[in-house]
Amino acid sequence: MGGREQGLSSSWTRATLGRDGGPLDLLTARFARHRYAPHAHDEFSVGICTTGASFIDYRGGGVHAGPGAIVVLAPGEAHTGVSDPHGYAYRALYPAPSLLADGTLTGTPHFRAPLIDDPELAAALLTAHAELSACPDALETESRLPWLLTALARRHSTARPAPDTIPGAGTIARAVRDRLADELLAPPSLAALAADLGLSRYQLLRAFRTTTGMPPYAWLAQYRVTRARGLLEAGGRPAEVAGQVGFADQAHMTRWFRRVLGVTPAAYRKGVSSKP
């Protein structure tokens, strides 16, 4: 970052793509007034405006990004930007080119225009960004962000999409479920699982979602909830049970209990242990 700034409020989170995987940086920023110095990134820059607007100088032209707009800037291409007088807020992620190339039949995707209008994808990216910035779980990061970045490339770049049909999808999903269940305290990365099965990560995710109706991290979280229920019924304390089934902490387990069962672990424990 560089240049003049006023009312700068930003945070940087480094998420990890699976156990021992590569980093994926996430930026959350809000400016009352800010001007970036000319610069370029080694990775793609994928930003989504949340409020206000900014003006970006890129490829010799101007880009006006307002709320809901997705801005994709290619690696190595210089750009600058300035917030409008009323301020600007956005979320951005900086993925390696390979994350956008997975699921296509070409090399690094090329985006003819930096400004993309795709409300559904913008909303999904914002939700994933917000949740992973708050709790950057490695398997969840690897399940959600590469899938969305692949969708970005397949929908809006010149890259040719890979076939959607994955032969043996059911068998693949069962193999992944078994590995995740066996290693729930430290689940393997999807990249490693895919390599073991002779697949790309996109193919593994496609097969798993097609078969189960959910991504691997969501399946594993629900499996952990099931295991936790048994431990709570046996008298386990929520704080201890969370670690025993692989949740990061009690708060992490509580979020998934609410999503799956509609109650907290403590409320569940109290309910199943109470006498008629």
HUWO-V420922 format. One record per helix or strand of 2 or more residues. SS is the DSSP state (hx for helix, st for strand). FROM is the first residue (numbers start at 1). TO is the last residue. If there is no record, write none. Layout:
# HUWO-V420922
ss:SS from:FROM to:TO
ss:SS from:FROM to:TO
This chain:
# HUWO-V420922
ss:st from:5 to:6
ss:st from:9 to:16
ss:st from:23 to:31
ss:st from:33 to:35
ss:st from:45 to:58
ss:st from:61 to:66
ss:st from:70 to:73
ss:st from:79 to:94
ss:hx from:97 to:101
ss:st from:115 to:116
ss:hx from:119 to:134
ss:hx from:138 to:156
ss:hx from:169 to:182
ss:hx from:190 to:196
ss:hx from:201 to:212
ss:hx from:216 to:233
ss:hx from:238 to:244
ss:hx from:250 to:261
ss:hx from:265 to:273
